[in-house]
Amino acid sequence: GFSNYGFRKEVQIVNLERIATLGLESINPKVLFEKGVVKHANIAVKILGNGDINKPVEVTAHMFSKSAIEKLEKAGGKAIYQC
């Protein structure tokens, strides 16, 4: 078997429950790095829908799961894609 891992994209995972604990209105990968939520400032961030969020938060990230988008919008927040 041959596996080519050269095309694999490295991603840092952040759950909604972790974002909710930060208590901020606006979150982006730089803020997540500064708060110690992610370990690298230059690796893509993906937001997953694990946990609940009940305050409107504007989250900027490279990727979102469907459930994360739904929960953010239901709480009055926004999911913004960063290129």
Secondary structure, DSSP 8 states (H G I E B T S, - for coil): ----GGG---EEEEEHHHHHHH--SEE-HHHHHHTTSSS-SSSEEEEE--S---S--EEEESEE-HHHHHHHHHTT-EEEE--
